[in-house]
């Protein structure tokens, strides 16, 4: 194996947290837009 580890554990966890947070925020934004659109 040329690459035993893709990076430090904290960096991989940080990327996973950032991706999760971005998905949660985007889902919340979409839900807010839909809710606003339905109530107007």
VOBA-1610 file (N, C-alpha, C; in pm, whole numbers, padded with zeros to 5 digits, always signed):
BEGIN
Unk+00084-00119+00000Unk+00000+00000+00000Unk+00088+00125+00000Unk+00065+00211-00097Unk+00143+00333-00102Unk+00087+00437-00006Unk-00046+00438+00013Unk-00110+00535+00103Unk-00178+00461+00217Unk-00111+00440+00328Unk-00174+00368+00439Unk-00287+00447+00505Unk-00272+00579+00513Unk-00375+00662+00578Unk-00399+00787+00494Unk-00526+00822+00468Unk-00554+00941+00387Unk-00524+01071+00459Unk-00513+01067+00590Unk-00481+01188+00665Unk-00501+01163+00813Unk-00472+01264+00894Unk-00493+01248+01038Unk-00641+01226+01069Unk-00664+01161+01182Unk-00802+01129+01220Unk-00883+01255+01240Unk-00826+01358+01304Unk-00903+01480+01329Unk-00943+01548+01200Unk-00857+01540+01097Unk-00891+01604+00969Unk-01005+01531+00900Unk-01001+01395+00905Unk-01111+01318+00845Unk-01241+01343+00920Unk-01235+01347+01053Unk-01355+01376+01131Unk-01404+01518+01106Unk-01313+01611+01089Unk-01351+01748+01060Unk-01422+01760+00926Unk-01373+01688+00824Unk-01440+01689+00695Unk-01577+01626+00704Unk-01588+01515+00779Unk-01719+01451+00794Unk-01816+01544+00864Unk-01768+01614+00967Unk-01853+01709+01040Unk-01893+01825+00949Unk-01800+01876+00869Unk-01831+01988+00780Unk-01933+01946+00674Unk-01918+01827+00618Unk-02013+01780+00517Unk-02150+01758+00580Unk-02154+01700+00701Unk-02281+01679+00770Unk-02349+01811+00801Unk-02271+01908+00848Unk-02327+02039+00883Unk-02381+02109+00758Unk-02308+02100+00646Unk-02354+02162+00523Unk-02483+02097+00474Unk-02494+01965+00486Unk-02616+01898+00441Unk-02733+01935+00531Unk-02711+01942+00662Unk-02819+01979+00754Unk-02864+02123+00726Unk-02769+02213+00706Unk-02806+02352+00678Unk-02879+02366+00546Unk-02835+02292+00444Unk-02903+02303+00315Unk-03043+02244+00322Unk-03060+02133+00395Unk-03193+02077+00412Unk-03282+02173+00489Unk-03228+02238+00590Unk-03305+02336+00666Unk-03344+02455+00579Unk-03254+02499+00493Unk-03285+02612+00404Unk-03394+02573+00305Unk-03386+02453+00249Unk-03488+02407+00155Unk-03622+02395+00226Unk-03623+02340+00347Unk-03747+02329+00423Unk-03805+02466+00455Unk-03720+02561+00489Unk-03767+02696+00517Unk-03828+02762+00394Unk-03764+02743+00278Unk-03818+02800+00155Unk-03953+02737+00121Unk-03963+02606+00135Unk-04090+02538+00106Unk-04197+02586+00202Unk-04164+02597+00330Unk-04262+02643+00429Unk-04306+02785+00398Unk-04211+02873+00363Unk-04245+03012+00329Unk-04333+03015+00205Unk-04301+02930+00105Unk-04375+02929-00020Unk-04518+02878+00001Unk-04534+02780+00090Unk-04668+02727+00115Unk-04753+02825+00194Unk-04694+02907+00278Unk-04772+02997+00362Unk-04794+03134+00297Unk-04741+03156+00176Unk-04758+03285+00111Unk-04842+03274-00013
//
